[in-house]
């Protein structure tokens, strides 16, 4: 089932198979060796959500298996005051 105009964007950053995987709405979009790079990609996706006018939320699965839900990270442009 697909939704023509989704109301939310789900971003997942999860430790899987010795790498950080980034997903948007349950579809893998990238994988990184370092968490900081995965979070940076999540910021880019959050900026896309903001540009599309959709709400965004972030789920993170840590290396120890714990899940946490957090607000979407601020985009690099907004964090710099732009």
Secondary structure, 3 states (H helix, E strand, C coil): CCCCCCCEEEEEEEEECCEEEEEECCEEEEEECCHHHHHHHHHHHHHHHHHHCCEEEEEEECCCCCEEEEECCCCHHHHCCC
